[in-house]
Amino acid sequence: MAKAVFRPGEAKELEKKMVLPLFKDYTPVEEEPEVEEEVYDGPTVEDLKKEAEEFKAQWEQEKLQMQNEAQLQADAIIKKAEDAAFEEVQRQTNSAAEIKANAENEANQILSKARAEAEQIVAEAEAKREQLESAAHQNGYEAGYKEGYDSGVAEVNRLVERMHKMVESVMQRREEILSETESQIVELVILMARKVIKILSESQKNVVMANTLAALKKVKARGKVTLRVNLEEVKLTSAHIQEFIQHVENIEAIKVLEDSSVEKGGCIVETDFGAIDARISSQLTELENKILEVSPLKTIKPQDNLTSAE
């Protein structure tokens, strides 16, 4: 144990000096220069939020303008296609009218020729009858006169019957020619309508949009619907779901599916209460049936397969 109290002479001077460390460091400390904080003078959160809203509003306006311009271009393309289709229909109609006129002229010529031949046959029969009567009188024999008269009457009757059959045959042929011509005209009109509608539905993207919107407006019950379209138009239709919902009050949600039985430009709308068939082929069939219903032809029926012509 270390001594705390020493007697005289017990304390000895150390050969080496010892320096005890201080409990506190008194070395002067250099003061670090104060760094001035930069004051942020840029836009505030409110300014950034306001700028973002203004940018969004400007973008919506530009988007609307682009949509309007696209719609105007689409309308112009459709108008041009419709004008071209109308010119083609008018040209084909003129051609059909010319075909019908030629057929009527041909039928009238056949009828005139038959009438002339019939008149000639009657004239020849009358002349022969008079000749037989004259010969019978000249011979002076009552039996010969009667035989010649009866023979002449029989020949006249035979020729008259032949004339009637010829006239009936000519009239029947005339009706057949006119019927065939009118049938060709109706088929030509239907064929032109199919080709024009097919070209428009395949070349114009907004055909499926207009057709789909028209079909959705026929939905009466409120709820969800399934929209079946052509595979190539699934993406386009899906991108406009919200627009469809905004324009149709009864629709809550729309699910778009691809359907191989639906041609481009058409659609099928399915609801819990049934389906609305807005396919191009179905609408064409309905149009064809209406055309055939008002057609004066008796040889064509609505169920005839005219839709197979391409």
C-alpha positions as CSV (number, residue, x, y, z in Angstrom):
1,M,0.0,0.0,0.0
2,A,1.4,3.4,-0.9
3,K,2.5,5.7,1.9
4,A,0.6,8.9,2.3
5,V,2.9,10.4,5.0
6,F,6.7,10.4,4.8
7,R,9.3,11.0,7.6
8,P,12.3,13.3,7.1
9,G,14.8,11.6,5.0
10,E,12.4,9.0,3.5
11,A,11.5,11.1,0.5
12,K,14.0,10.7,-2.3
13,E,14.3,12.8,-5.5
14,L,13.5,10.9,-8.6
15,E,16.1,10.7,-11.3
16,K,13.5,11.2,-14.0
17,K,10.8,13.8,-14.0
18,M,7.2,12.6,-14.4
19,V,4.5,14.8,-15.8
20,L,1.1,13.9,-14.8
21,P,-1.6,14.4,-17.4
22,L,-4.1,17.1,-16.9
23,F,-7.7,16.3,-16.5
24,K,-8.6,19.1,-18.9
25,D,-7.0,20.2,-22.1
26,Y,-6.3,23.9,-22.1
27,T,-5.0,24.1,-25.6
28,P,-6.7,26.9,-27.5
29,V,-9.3,25.6,-30.0
30,E,-9.4,27.2,-33.4
31,E,-12.9,28.3,-34.2
32,E,-14.3,26.9,-37.5
33,P,-15.7,29.6,-39.9
34,E,-19.4,29.6,-39.9
35,V,-21.0,28.4,-43.2
36,E,-23.9,30.5,-44.3
37,E,-26.8,28.4,-45.4
38,E,-28.1,29.1,-48.8
39,V,-31.6,30.6,-48.9
40,Y,-33.9,28.7,-51.3
41,D,-35.6,31.2,-53.5
42,G,-37.0,28.8,-56.2
43,P,-40.6,27.9,-56.8
44,T,-42.6,26.6,-53.8
45,V,-44.7,23.4,-53.6
46,E,-47.8,25.4,-54.4
47,D,-46.0,27.0,-57.4
48,L,-45.0,23.5,-58.7
49,K,-48.5,22.1,-58.1
50,K,-50.0,25.1,-60.0
51,E,-47.5,24.7,-62.8
52,A,-48.4,21.0,-63.1
53,E,-52.1,21.7,-63.2
54,E,-51.6,24.3,-65.9
55,F,-49.5,21.8,-67.9
56,K,-52.2,19.2,-67.5
57,A,-54.9,21.6,-68.6
58,Q,-52.8,22.6,-71.6
59,W,-52.2,19.0,-72.5
60,E,-55.9,18.2,-72.3
61,Q,-56.6,21.1,-74.6
62,E,-53.9,20.0,-77.1
63,K,-55.3,16.4,-76.8
64,L,-58.8,17.6,-77.5
65,Q,-57.5,19.7,-80.5
66,M,-55.7,16.7,-81.9
67,Q,-58.8,14.5,-81.5
68,N,-60.9,17.1,-83.3
69,E,-58.3,17.4,-86.1
70,A,-58.2,13.6,-86.4
71,Q,-62.0,13.4,-86.5
72,L,-62.1,16.1,-89.2
73,Q,-59.5,14.1,-91.2
74,A,-61.5,10.9,-90.7
75,D,-64.7,12.6,-91.7
76,A,-63.0,13.9,-94.9
77,I,-61.7,10.5,-95.8
78,I,-65.2,8.9,-95.2
79,K,-66.8,11.7,-97.3
80,K,-64.3,11.1,-100.1
81,A,-65.0,7.3,-99.9
82,E,-68.7,7.9,-99.9
83,D,-68.5,10.2,-102.9
84,A,-66.4,7.6,-104.8
85,A,-68.9,4.9,-103.8
86,F,-71.8,7.0,-104.9
87,E,-70.2,7.6,-108.3
88,E,-69.5,3.9,-108.7
89,V,-73.1,3.1,-107.7
90,Q,-74.4,5.7,-110.2
91,R,-72.2,4.3,-112.9
92,Q,-73.3,0.7,-112.3
93,T,-77.0,1.9,-112.1
94,N,-76.7,3.5,-115.5
95,S,-75.1,0.3,-116.8
96,A,-78.0,-1.7,-115.3
97,A,-80.6,0.6,-116.9
98,E,-78.9,0.1,-120.2
99,I,-79.0,-3.7,-119.8
100,K,-82.7,-3.6,-119.0
101,A,-83.4,-1.3,-122.0
102,N,-81.5,-3.7,-124.3
103,A,-83.4,-6.6,-122.9
104,E,-86.8,-4.9,-123.4
105,N,-85.8,-4.0,-127.0
106,E,-84.8,-7.6,-127.7
107,A,-88.1,-8.9,-126.2
108,N,-90.1,-6.4,-128.3
109,Q,-88.3,-7.3,-131.4
110,I,-89.0,-11.0,-130.8
111,L,-92.7,-10.2,-130.1
112,S,-92.9,-8.1,-133.3
113,K,-91.3,-10.8,-135.4
114,A,-93.7,-13.4,-133.9
115,R,-96.7,-11.3,-134.6
116,A,-95.6,-10.7,-138.2
117,E,-95.1,-14.5,-138.7
118,A,-98.5,-15.2,-137.1
119,E,-100.2,-12.7,-139.4
120,Q,-98.5,-14.2,-142.4
121,I,-99.6,-17.7,-141.3
122,V,-103.2,-16.5,-140.9
123,A,-103.1,-14.9,-144.3
124,E,-101.7,-18.0,-145.9
125,A,-104.3,-20.1,-144.2
126,E,-107.1,-17.8,-145.4
127,A,-105.7,-17.8,-148.9
128,K,-105.5,-21.6,-148.9
129,R,-109.1,-21.8,-147.6
130,E,-110.3,-19.6,-150.4
131,Q,-108.4,-21.6,-152.9
132,L,-109.9,-24.8,-151.7
133,E,-113.4,-23.3,-151.8
134,S,-112.8,-22.1,-155.3
135,A,-111.5,-25.5,-156.4
136,A,-114.5,-27.2,-154.9
137,H,-116.9,-24.9,-156.7
138,Q,-115.1,-25.4,-160.0
139,N,-115.3,-29.2,-159.7
140,G,-119.0,-28.9,-159.0
141,Y,-119.0,-31.9,-156.7
142,E,-120.7,-31.4,-153.4
143,A,-118.7,-34.1,-151.8
144,G,-115.4,-32.6,-153.1
145,Y,-116.5,-29.2,-152.0
146,K,-117.3,-30.3,-148.5
147,E,-114.1,-32.3,-148.2
148,G,-112.0,-29.4,-149.4
149,Y,-113.8,-27.0,-147.1
150,D,-113.3,-29.2,-144.1
151,S,-109.7,-29.7,-145.0
152,G,-109.2,-25.9,-145.3
153,V,-110.9,-25.3,-142.0
154,A,-108.8,-27.9,-140.3
155,E,-105.6,-26.4,-141.7
156,V,-106.7,-22.9,-140.6
157,N,-107.4,-24.1,-137.1
158,R,-104.1,-25.8,-137.0
159,L,-102.3,-22.7,-138.1
160,V,-104.2,-20.5,-135.7
161,E,-103.4,-22.9,-132.8
162,R,-99.7,-22.8,-133.9
163,M,-99.8,-19.0,-133.9
164,H,-101.3,-18.9,-130.3
165,K,-98.6,-21.3,-129.1
166,M,-95.9,-19.1,-130.7
167,V,-97.3,-15.9,-129.2
168,E,-97.5,-17.6,-125.8
169,S,-93.9,-18.8,-126.1
170,V,-92.7,-15.3,-127.2
171,M,-94.5,-13.6,-124.3
172,Q,-93.1,-16.2,-121.8
173,R,-89.6,-15.6,-123.1
174,R,-90.1,-11.8,-122.9
175,E,-91.1,-12.2,-119.2
176,E,-88.1,-14.4,-118.6
177,I,-85.7,-11.9,-120.1
178,L,-87.2,-9.0,-118.1
179,S,-87.2,-11.0,-114.9
180,E,-83.6,-12.2,-115.4
181,T,-82.5,-8.6,-116.2
182,E,-84.2,-7.1,-113.1
183,S,-82.7,-10.0,-111.0
184,Q,-79.2,-9.1,-112.2
185,I,-79.8,-5.4,-111.4
186,V,-80.9,-6.3,-107.8
187,E,-77.9,-8.6,-107.3
188,L,-75.6,-5.9,-108.8
189,V,-76.9,-3.3,-106.3
190,I,-76.5,-5.7,-103.4
191,L,-73.0,-6.6,-104.5
192,M,-72.0,-3.0,-104.8
193,A,-73.3,-2.2,-101.4
194,R,-71.3,-5.1,-99.9
195,K,-68.1,-4.0,-101.5
196,V,-68.5,-0.4,-100.6
197,I,-69.3,-1.2,-96.9
198,K,-66.4,-3.7,-96.8
199,I,-63.9,-1.2,-98.1
200,L,-65.1,1.5,-95.6
201,S,-65.1,-0.9,-92.6
202,E,-61.6,-2.2,-93.3
203,S,-60.0,1.2,-94.2
204,Q,-61.6,3.5,-91.6
205,K,-60.7,3.0,-88.0
206,N,-63.6,5.1,-86.7
207,V,-66.2,2.8,-88.3
208,V,-65.8,0.4,-85.4
209,M,-66.0,3.3,-83.0
210,A,-69.3,4.6,-84.5
211,N,-70.7,1.1,-84.9
212,T,-69.9,0.2,-81.3
213,L,-71.3,3.4,-79.8
214,A,-74.6,2.9,-81.8
215,A,-74.8,-0.7,-80.5
216,L,-74.1,0.4,-76.9
217,K,-76.9,3.0,-77.0
218,K,-79.4,0.2,-77.7
219,V,-78.6,-1.3,-74.3
220,K,-81.6,-0.6,-72.1
221,A,-80.7,-2.2,-68.7
222,R,-78.1,-0.7,-66.5
223,G,-75.0,-2.8,-65.7
224,K,-71.8,-4.3,-67.2
225,V,-71.4,-5.4,-70.8
226,T,-68.9,-7.5,-72.8
227,L,-67.8,-6.2,-76.1
228,R,-66.6,-8.6,-78.7
229,V,-64.6,-7.2,-81.6
230,N,-62.2,-8.2,-84.3
231,L,-58.7,-9.2,-83.1
232,E,-57.1,-6.2,-84.9
233,E,-59.4,-3.7,-83.2
234,V,-59.2,-4.9,-79.6
235,K,-56.5,-2.4,-78.7
236,L,-58.3,0.5,-80.4
237,T,-61.6,-0.3,-78.8
238,S,-60.1,-0.8,-75.3
239,A,-58.4,2.6,-75.5
240,H,-61.9,4.3,-75.8
241,I,-63.8,2.4,-73.1
242,Q,-64.1,5.5,-70.9
243,E,-65.4,7.5,-73.8
244,F,-68.1,4.9,-74.4
245,I,-69.1,4.9,-70.8
246,Q,-69.3,8.7,-70.8
247,H,-71.6,8.7,-73.9
248,V,-73.9,5.9,-72.7
249,E,-75.6,6.3,-69.3
250,N,-76.7,2.7,-68.7
251,I,-73.1,1.3,-69.0
252,E,-71.2,0.9,-65.8
253,A,-68.2,-1.1,-67.1
254,I,-67.1,-2.6,-70.4
255,K,-64.9,-5.7,-71.0
256,V,-63.4,-6.0,-74.5
257,L,-62.7,-9.5,-75.9
258,E,-61.6,-10.6,-79.4
259,D,-63.9,-12.7,-81.5
260,S,-62.9,-14.4,-84.8
261,S,-66.5,-14.4,-86.0
262,V,-66.6,-10.5,-86.0
263,E,-65.4,-8.7,-89.1
264,K,-63.4,-5.5,-88.9
265,G,-65.8,-2.6,-88.2
266,G,-68.4,-4.7,-86.4
267,C,-69.0,-5.8,-82.8
268,I,-71.3,-7.9,-80.6
269,V,-72.5,-6.4,-77.3
270,E,-73.4,-9.0,-74.6
271,T,-75.4,-8.1,-71.5
272,D,-77.1,-10.1,-68.8
273,F,-80.3,-9.8,-70.7
274,G,-79.1,-10.8,-74.2
275,A,-76.8,-9.8,-77.0
276,I,-76.9,-7.1,-79.7
277,D,-75.4,-8.3,-83.0
278,A,-73.8,-5.3,-84.7
279,R,-71.6,-7.3,-87.1
280,I,-71.2,-5.9,-90.6
281,S,-72.3,-9.2,-92.1
282,S,-75.5,-9.2,-90.0
283,Q,-76.4,-5.6,-90.9
284,L,-75.7,-6.4,-94.6
285,T,-78.0,-9.4,-94.5
286,E,-80.8,-7.2,-92.9
287,L,-80.2,-4.6,-95.7
288,E,-80.4,-7.3,-98.4
289,N,-83.6,-8.7,-97.0
290,K,-85.2,-5.3,-97.0
291,I,-84.1,-4.7,-100.6
292,L,-85.6,-8.0,-101.7
293,E,-88.8,-7.4,-99.8
294,V,-89.5,-4.3,-101.7
295,S,-88.3,-5.8,-105.0
296,P,-91.1,-6.4,-107.6
297,L,-89.4,-9.7,-108.6
298,K,-91.1,-13.0,-107.9
299,T,-88.2,-15.2,-108.8
300,I,-85.9,-14.0,-106.0
301,K,-86.7,-14.7,-102.3
302,P,-85.1,-13.1,-99.3
303,Q,-83.5,-16.4,-98.3
304,D,-81.6,-16.8,-101.6
305,N,-77.9,-16.8,-101.0
306,L,-76.9,-13.6,-102.6
307,T,-74.5,-12.7,-99.8
308,S,-71.9,-15.2,-101.0
309,A,-71.0,-13.0,-104.0
310,E,-67.7,-11.2,-103.5
